[in-house]
């Protein structure tokens, strides 16, 4: 079984989840890395739930106008 993930949607959701956490994950410079942590944990949870090793994350292309 393969899983295809909408990366933009999941990243957006993970960003707001990480912003609401009481204990924020940040680098020494104060850069928020909680979104990446939540994103990877979400993918790990989906892999475990669907019992698969094949995951594809698709990203939207930035629209450009003439």
N, C-alpha and C positions, 0 to 999 in steps of 0.2 A: 504494500500500500504506500502511496505517496501523499504527502501533504503539501498543498500550495497555500502560502500565506500572503496576504496583502500587507506588505511591509510598512507602507505609509500609515495605514489604519492602525496597525498594532503599535507602531512607534508613537503615534499621537496618543493613543490610550495609555501606553506605558509612561509617557512624559507626565501626564496629569496624575497618574497613580503615584509616581515617584515624588511629585510636588506635594502631595497630601501626606506623605509619610512623616511621622514625627522626627525620626532620626534619618537625616538626609545623608546620602553617600556623596562625598565630594573629594576632589584631589586636594593637595596641599595649597594649590593656588585658588581654591574655592569653586572650581568648575564642577557642576553637578554631573555625576556619573550614574546616578540612581536609575535613570531611564534605560541605560544599556544593561544594567543588572536585571531590571524587571523584564526587559525585552528578551534576554537570553533565558531567563527562568521560565517565561511564558512558552517559548519554543521547546524547552526541555520538558515542560509539563504536557504539551501537546504530543510530543514524541512518545512519552511514557503512556499517555492515555490512549493513543491510537496504535501503540506497539509497532512503531516504524523507525527506520533509520534514514529514510529518504525524505528530506525537507527542502522545498524550494521557496525562497522568499522573493516576491516580485515587487518592484518599486515603480511608482508612476514617473513618467518622463516629465520634466519641467517643460511647460508650454512656452513657446516663444512666438511672438507676434511680429509680423513684418513692420 
